[in-house]
Amino acid sequence: MKANWHPQILQVFHEQGLGFECVSRGEVEHVLATLKGIDRKRILYTPNFAPRAEYAWAVEQGIWVTLDNLHPLQKWPELFTGRDLFVRIDTGHGRGHHDKVRTAGVHSKFGVPLFEVEELERLAKAAGAKIVGLHAHTGSGVFTVDNWQTVGDTLTALTQRFRDVRTVDLGGGLGVPERLGQQGVLLTEFGATLAAIKAAHPKLTLWIEPGRYLVAEAGVLLAQVTQLKGKGEVHYVGVATGMNSLIRPALYGAHHEILNLTRLDDVATEVVNVVGPICESGDLLGVDRLLPPSEEGDVLLIATAGAYSRSMSSRYNLRDPAPEFVI
Ligand SMILES: Cc1ncc(COP(=O)(O)O)c(C=O)c1O
């Protein structure tokens, strides 16, 4: 849901039999409203530092609910009596393409650390709750399959302590190639890793959450050139939308390939920064890009924009982000 919640995209995945991982009440309600009659056990709700009222609401919905801290069991145990729960574990090692997308280790706010599992067991018992699922997500943009092997080893080992666990959720983060010629995660290797975990633990159901992997390459951002400028050596190509439509470059220095669609056959001779109209120096879609000389009105294509683009967009500066169309 985080990567892309467009109703038509959700419909496609629904028809393929996938489930939906949500991180807010709004996302859960969006799935329920979009996919009428969906089996609620296909919705996993993983909030982080959400208020009590959200858990009180969620446990009544018949969806899977993940606890991400001990606090809910310590302070609101009555909410979870008689409930089946998932718990997000912090395996201790964050992975991923940037500090801001590493979601494990003490500097990440997510998950119950391994040194708290004894306390987790005690609190769950005291609350009368059953832990039926264990989950971990170490980060996004991970290209080496040993990540999911390590997560699998950690979570399956914990099933010795949490004997009611039936599902182990290895999270997402499968790296998507961002540059031409870059190698993505090797799916055959990934599949073999999952198969080996499953073979060693046949009674467990394995889940994964490959949000970005499923949609990133399916979308592009199209933006018209508005103005050009040269400041000595540094050349700027301005386009009609920027970080309000695609914040990943500003937020994590993410790389998105850029093409001038209007001049696909022209020779690339200029090195330019592609910038948006937002009042921030960080409003850069691409730095030092080799492009053919652009003109006002040309259409630039910014690639791999199907994930965390529209879903992260904003009306900052009261500029509407680019609308999203499914073809
Ligand atoms: C719990 C959880 N699962 C899955 C994902 C999806 O990650 P990605 O879209 O990189 O696969 C995230 C993203 O941060 C997450 O927090």
Ligand as a Chemical Component Dictionary entry (heavy atoms), coordinates in Angstrom:
data_LIG
# 
_chem_comp.id                   LIG 
_chem_comp.type                 NON-POLYMER 
_chem_comp.pdbx_formal_charge   0 
_chem_comp.three_letter_code    LIG 
# 
loop_
_chem_comp_atom.comp_id 
_chem_comp_atom.atom_id 
_chem_comp_atom.alt_atom_id 
_chem_comp_atom.type_symbol 
_chem_comp_atom.charge 
_chem_comp_atom.model_Cartn_x 
_chem_comp_atom.model_Cartn_y 
_chem_comp_atom.model_Cartn_z 
_chem_comp_atom.pdbx_ordinal 
LIG C1 C1 C 0 6.977  -3.399 7.091  1  
LIG C2 C2 C 0 7.351  -3.123 5.683  2  
LIG N1 N1 N 0 7.151  -4.069 4.773  3  
LIG C3 C3 C 0 7.450  -3.869 3.475  4  
LIG C4 C4 C 0 7.984  -2.682 3.045  5  
LIG C5 C5 C 0 8.243  -2.548 1.579  6  
LIG O1 O1 O 0 9.516  -2.239 1.237  7  
LIG P1 P1 P 0 9.835  -2.160 -0.323 8  
LIG O2 O2 O 0 8.755  -1.353 -0.937 9  
LIG O3 O3 O 0 11.169 -1.535 -0.415 10 
LIG O4 O4 O 0 9.814  -3.564 -0.837 11 
LIG C6 C6 C 0 8.229  -1.661 3.965  12 
LIG C7 C7 C 0 8.846  -0.410 3.524  13 
LIG O5 O5 O 0 9.483  0.320  4.240  14 
LIG C8 C8 C 0 7.901  -1.890 5.324  15 
LIG O6 O6 O 0 8.121  -0.953 6.260  16 
# 
loop_
_chem_comp_bond.comp_id 
_chem_comp_bond.atom_id_1 
_chem_comp_bond.atom_id_2 
_chem_comp_bond.value_order 
_chem_comp_bond.pdbx_ordinal 
LIG C1 C2 SING 1  
LIG C2 N1 SING 2  
LIG C2 C8 DOUB 3  
LIG N1 C3 DOUB 4  
LIG C3 C4 SING 5  
LIG C4 C5 SING 6  
LIG C4 C6 DOUB 7  
LIG C5 O1 SING 8  
LIG O1 P1 SING 9  
LIG P1 O2 DOUB 10 
LIG P1 O3 SING 11 
LIG P1 O4 SING 12 
LIG C6 C7 SING 13 
LIG C6 C8 SING 14 
LIG C7 O5 DOUB 15 
LIG C8 O6 SING 16 
# 
